[in-house]
Amino acid sequence: MAFTASLSSHIPFYNNSSTLSPKRGKTSKTTPLLCKPVAAIPPLSTATTNSVLDLSTIAVISGGSIAALAAVLSLADPERRRQLQAEEVGGGDKEVVREYFNNSGFQRWKKIYGETDDVNRVQLDIRLGHSKTVENTMQMLNDEGSLKGITVCDAGCGTGSLAIPLAKQGAIVSASDISAAMVAEARKKAEEELLAENGGEAPVMPKFEVKDLESLDGKYDTVVCLDVLIHYPQSKADGMIAHLASLAEKRLILSFAPKTFYYDLLKRVGELFPGPSKATRAYLHAEADVERALQKVGWKIRKRGLITTQFYFARLVEAVPA
């Protein structure tokens, strides 16, 4: 599948502090390092992409028109739609997410995460963003050396887009998702791809489980959680970050939709056009809030990057014990 080069931005990763060089074993003060292009994280809204505004419409939002649009948005009531959706499934955000990704959301995201040509340009762009997030996560992980025998918790594994390449490189992977449909698809894809490796001599198969983030336990060399925090408000995200950090021995890699005035405005525009199908609520997170949550439990951000395409925006950070 070919992608238009202009869809991704070349954004540097930055090392935040003095780090131990893996090759020389010496401590050196690092300056901002330019790495390979990074790609963005979870889409700002999980609403159906059939009703996204045309880019030419968004392009005219500038100057005084931003203030005018903000006034219009204040009259919208997306929260009411979320409340009705939660009442229908008999719960809060978590139940809505589980219901969505086991039904209409599964079918939509299976296509986006897959290789089918049956996607529109917005879905294709989101596929590019997600694939770049996985690509750069793998780069982060490989920066420390071989993954063979390294234990990795893939929290929110989706259809296995990270768990499978990790297993191919010899990592011992525990992968989980709140959606039983997603886990079944990930297990199926892993069996197809990994059993075909090396003439039938497959790597260690990932252990797939149906679990939400709160239910995860154990200890792992590395914990990775991509495109999941978008389903948690900051008040709950703090607890989830602390919990994920408690599972990690050496590294925690997170991606989240960044909260800025511009991205928040785009998200609210999207909520005005929810389309015929229902979607989960999308929460943006300020990088400073995520960093504070990590610092509270004794972790610090070592690398960070911004990933953007036209419809996919994310921060990708790597944290280590302080």
N, C-alpha and C positions, 0 to 999 in steps of 0.2 A: 504494500500500500504506500503510495507516494504522498508526501505532504508538501504544502507550499512553504518555502523557507521563511517567508515573512510572518508566519503565524507564531513563531517562537522568538523570545527576546534573549539576547546574550547577556546574562546577568551574572556577576561574579559571586562566588562564595567567599566569606570572610572568616578567618581564624581570629578569635576574640582575645586570646591571651597567650602567654608563654606556653608552648607545648613541647612535649618530648619527641624528638625526631626518631621515628621508628628505625631508620637506617643507621644513625650514628650514636643514638643513645644519649644525646646531649640536649640540654635545655636551651632553647633559642627564642628570642623575642620575635614574634611573627608580625608581619605587616599584612595588609589585605592581599590575599592571593587570588589570582584570576584562575578559575578552573574551567572545565568544559561548560557549555551553556546549560543552564538549569531550566527546568520546566515547571509550570505551575501546578498548584494543588487543586483541592476540591472546587467544583463549580460553585458560584455564589448562590445558586438556587437549584434545588433538585426538581423544580417544576418541569413539566413537559417542555421539550425544546421546540415543539411545533408552533409555539406562540411567542418566540423571542423577537424583540424589536429589531428592525433592520439597523445596521451599523450607521447608515446615513442619518437615521433619526437621532441616535445617541450622539453623533458627531456635532449636532447643532446645540447640544446642551453646554452652554458656556456663559460666562459673565452673568448678567441679570437673569437670563433664562433659567439658570440653576436655582436661583431663589424662587422664581415663579413655579418651577417644577416641585421644589420642596413644599411649597404651600399646597399644591394639588395633592401631593403624597400624604400630607397631614390629614386629608379628608378620607383617605382609603382606610379600609379596615381588614387587613390580612390576618390580624390576630383572631378576629371573629371566625374566619374560615378555619383556622387551626383548631380553635376550640370545638367547633362542630365536628371536625374530623376526629379529634380525640374522643369526643363523646360517642361517636359511631363505633369505635373499636374498644371502648370501655377502658381507657387509660390515658396516660400522658404521652410525652414525646417518645419515650422508648417503645411503647406499644404501637404508636403510629409508624415509627421507623421499621419495626418488625413486620407489621402488616404490609407496608408499602414494598419492602424489599423481598417479601415472599410472594408478591402478586404482580401488579402492573410494573412496579419499579424493577423487579427482577428481569422481566422481559426487556425493558428499555436498556438497563445497564448491561445486560448480557450482550446486547448488540454493540453498545459503545465499547465495552472491554474486549470484544471479539474482533474478528477479521472480516465480517460480512460487509458487502458494499451497500446493504440496505440501511443506510444512515444518511441523514441530511447534513448540511455543511456545519451546523452548530454541533451536532453529535460527533462529527469527524474532528472538529477542532478540540472538543473535550477529550476525545480519544488520544489526540496528540499530547495534550497537556498531561493526562494521566500517565501515558507511556513515558514521557520525559521525567515525571516525578519518580517513577520506578527506576528508570535508567540512572538518574542521579543518586538515588538511594543506594543502588548497587555500587556505584562509583565510590560513595562514602564508605560503604562496608569493605570494599576491596582495597581502600587506601591503607588499611591496617594489616594487609597481608592475606594469605589464603583463608578461605571460609571453611575449608574441610574440617569437620568435627566441631565447628562453632555452633552453639545452641542459640536459636533465634525464635522469638515469639513474634508472630505476625498477627497483630491484634486488629481485626477488621479486615480479613483477608480477601473479601469479595470473591471473585472467580479464580483466584490463585495467581494473579499477574506478578506478584512478588514472590510468593511461596515456591512456585515452580522453578524459576531461575535460581533461587537460593539453593534448592535441593540439587539442581544440576551442578552446582559448584561444590557440593559436598557438605553443606550445612545441615544440621539436625533441626528441622523446622516443626514448630507447633503453631498451627494456623487455626484461627477461629473467626466466626462471624455470627452476628445476631440472627441472620437469615438462614434457615435450613435449606432453602432453595439455592442460595449462593454457595453454601458449603458443599452441597451435592454436586453442583456444577464444577467447583474447584477440584473436588476429588476425582470426578470423571476426567477432567482435562489432565490432571496430574498422572493418572493411570495411563492415559493415551500417550502423553509426551515422555514420561520418565521410563515406562516399560519399553519404549522403542529405542531408548538410548543404549549405545554400546552393544548392539546385537542382542538385546534382552537382558544384559547385566545392568540393572537399574540402580540409580543412587538410592539412598534411604528415602522412602516415601514420607512426605510430610504427614504429621498427625493432624487430621482435620476434625474440628469439634464445633458444635453449635453452642456458642456462649456469648453473652454480652461482656463489655469491658469489666464491669463490676465483679463478674464471676471468675475472672482469670486468676490463676495462682501459679506457684512454682518459682524457680529462679532460672534466669537465662543470661548468657553472655551479653546478648543484645535484644532489646525490645524495639519493635518498629510499629508505628501506628499512623497509617496514611489515610487522609481524606475521611476521617471519622469524627474529629472534634467539631466539625461543622454541625453535628446533630446535638451538641451539648451547649447550653448557655454557660457563660463564664463562671457562674457560681458553682456549677456542677463540673465544669472542665477542670477547675483547680483540683478537685478531688480525684478526677480521673488521671490527671497528670501525676499527682502524688502516688496513686496506686500503681501506675505503669512504671514509675521510677523505682518503686519498691520491688518490682520483679526483675529489674535489670542489674547486672553486676558491673558492667563496663560502659555500656552505651545505651542511649535512648534517642531514637530518631522520630520526629513528629512532623507532620505537615498540617497546615490549617489555613483557612481562608482569612486573609489579613483584614483587619478593621481599620479603614481609613474613611474620610468623608466621601471620597469619590466612589469607592467600592460599596460603601453603605448605600449611597444614592442609587447606584446601578441595581443593587439587590432589591431596593424598594420599588424601583421601576418595574422589575420583573414580577414583583408581587401584585402589581396592578393588572397583569395579564397572565393569570394562572392557567389558562387553557382548560380543556374539557376534563382532564384527569387531575387527580389530587396528588399532592406532593408533600414531602416532609418539610419541616421548618428548617431554615438555614441560619446558623449563628456564625457571625464573624468574630474574630478575636484579635485584640491589639497585641502586637509582639511584646510590648512591655509587660502586659498582664501574664502572658505565657512565661516570660523570663522570671517574673516575680514568683509564680507558682513553682517553678523549678528551684529557685534559690531558697524557698521556704523549706524544701526537703533536702537541701545540701547538694544541689546540682547546678552546673553552669553550662551555658551555651558555648560550644567550641567552634562550630561552623554554622553559617546561616546563609540563605540565599532566597531570592524572590524568583518565582516562576510565573510567567504570564503567557497566555495566548489571547485570542480575541474574546473568548467566553470562559476562560479558566484562569483563576488567580490563586496563588498559594505562596505561603512561606514554608520553607523546608529547613529544619534546624536539627543539629546533632548536639546532644547534651552528654556530659560526662560528670562523674562525681567531682565536686569542688575540692 
